[in-house]
């Protein structure tokens, strides 16, 4: 009985937010109807794409939670085994580190 309701709820929620930064794409989404939404980091490789990793849906900056659409500045730096993402809002910032798969 609950599955049809969950499908309707999924279509009602808005997960179409994406940001593109220097060959990477940050995308909000959920893997299934009942999964917790995440932000996926996807790297463009020519005509293909590769999902590097995921971070939490809400970005914590100085005890406040922000969605991807509310972030003013995003900077991505690639290292050998990880990708470092810096999110900034109103002169406050946080750093997230994603290990490559």
N, C-alpha and C positions, 0 to 999 in steps of 0.2 A: 504493500500500500504506500510506503514512503518513497519508493523509487520514482514514480511519476512526479511527485511533488518536488523531489530533488532535481529532476531534469528541468522542470519549469523554473525553479529557483536559479539554476545555473544559467539559463538563457536570460533571466532577468538581471543577473549581475553583470557588471561591465568590466571586462578584462581585455580591453582593446588598446591598452596603453603601451606604447613602445618608444624607446629612445635609441637613436643610432649615434655612436661615437667612434670614430677612427677604425672602421672595420669590425666593430663589435655592435651587437644589438642587445639591449636590455628589454625583456618582455615580461609583463605580468601575466600569470595564468595558473591554471590548476591541471593536474594530470588526469583527474577524473571528477565525477560529480561530487563525491564525498571527501575529496582530498583537500588539505589545507593549501590555499594559494601561495605561490612563491614567485620570486623574480628570477628568471633564467638569464644567464649570460651566454650569448651565442656568438661565435666567431664566424665571419664570412671567409670562406676558402674558395675563391674563384666563383663558380656557379653553385657550389655546395655550401652547407653550413654545418657547424659542429657545436653541440651544446657543451660548454666548458664546465658549468656548475650552476648552483642555485644559492640564493640568499633568502632571508625572511621577507615576507610580503611588505611589512611595515619597517621603515628605516628609522632607527632610533638615533636622534641627534639631540644631545643635552636634555634628556628626559622627555622629549617630545617625539611623537610618532608621525612619520610622513609617508605618503604614498609616492610612487615614482613620478606622477604628474605634478606633485608639489615641490619637487627638488629643483632648485634654480641652476646649479652647476654640477656637472659630473665629469670627473677626470679618470681615465683608465691608463694604467701602466702595466706592461707585461714583463714578467720575470721568467726565469727558466722553468720553474715548477709551479708558478702561481700567477694570478692576475690580481692587481691591487686596484680597487675602485674607491675614489674619494667623492663623497656626496657633500654638497654645501647648500645651506639655506641661511640667509640673513647673517652673514659673517660667522656662522657656526658650521663646523664640519665634522665628519666621521669617516673612518677608513674601514673598508671591508676587504678581507683577503679570501680569495677563492682558489683552492688547489685545483690544478688541471687534472682531468680524468685520465 
